[in-house]
């Protein structure tokens, strides 16, 4: 588990290739996410179970999707507050 800011998450995703993506999970802080390797057994189990905090699996080729998901997540958390 690595809790990082959204900016740090985007920087790490930018350096990640499609064969080694990162899975992203929301945290209690809308400005931070939990960033983990997507291909571990634990992560795959969380993804398969459709963990409620799972936001997606990303790499540099789909960074634009990650940015969109981060924006939508932050907006939905602000609206709920």
C-alpha positions in Angstrom: 0.0 0.0 0.0 1.3 3.4 -1.0 -0.8 6.4 -0.2 0.2 9.3 -2.4 -1.2 12.6 -3.6 -3.1 12.7 -6.9 -0.1 14.5 -8.5 2.3 11.8 -7.3 0.0 9.1 -8.5 -0.1 10.7 -12.0 3.7 11.0 -12.0 4.1 7.3 -11.2 1.4 6.2 -13.7 3.3 8.2 -16.4 6.3 6.0 -15.9 4.4 2.7 -15.8 4.2 0.5 -18.9 1.1 -1.5 -19.9 2.6 -4.8 -18.8 3.1 -3.5 -15.2 0.1 -1.3 -14.5 -0.8 0.3 -11.2 -4.2 -0.2 -9.5 -5.7 2.8 -7.7 -8.0 2.8 -4.7 -9.6 5.8 -3.1 -8.8 6.8 0.5 -10.7 8.9 3.0 -8.8 11.9 1.7 -10.1 13.1 -1.7 -6.6 14.5 -2.5 -4.9 11.1 -2.0 -5.2 7.6 -3.4 -3.7 4.2 -2.6 -1.5 3.1 -5.4 -0.4 -0.5 -5.7 1.0 -2.9 -8.4 -2.0 -4.3 -10.2 -0.7 -7.8 -10.8 -0.2 -9.0 -7.3 -2.5 -11.7 -5.9 -3.9 -9.5 -3.2 -4.7 -6.7 -5.7 -6.2 -9.0 -8.3 -8.5 -10.5 -5.6 -9.6 -6.9 -4.6 -10.3 -6.1 -8.2 -12.1 -9.3 -8.8 -14.3 -8.7 -5.8 -15.1 -5.2 -7.1 -13.7 -3.6 -4.0 -15.7 -0.5 -3.2 -12.7 1.8 -3.3 -11.2 0.5 -6.6 -10.9 3.4 -9.1 -9.1 1.6 -11.9 -5.9 0.1 -13.3 -3.7 2.5 -15.2 -0.4 2.9 -17.1 1.2 5.7 -19.2 -0.9 4.8 -22.2 -4.2 5.5 -20.4 -3.1 8.3 -18.1 -5.8 10.5 -19.6 -8.4 8.1 -18.2 -6.8 8.2 -14.8 -6.9 12.0 -14.7 -10.6 11.9 -15.6 -11.3 9.3 -12.9 -9.4 11.3 -10.3 -11.4 14.5 -11.2 -14.8 12.6 -11.1 -13.9 11.0 -7.7 -12.8 14.3 -6.2 -16.0 16.0 -7.4 -18.2 13.2 -6.1 -16.5 13.2 -2.7 -17.0 17.0 -2.5 -20.6 16.7 -3.4 -21.2 14.1 -0.7 -19.6 16.4 2.0 
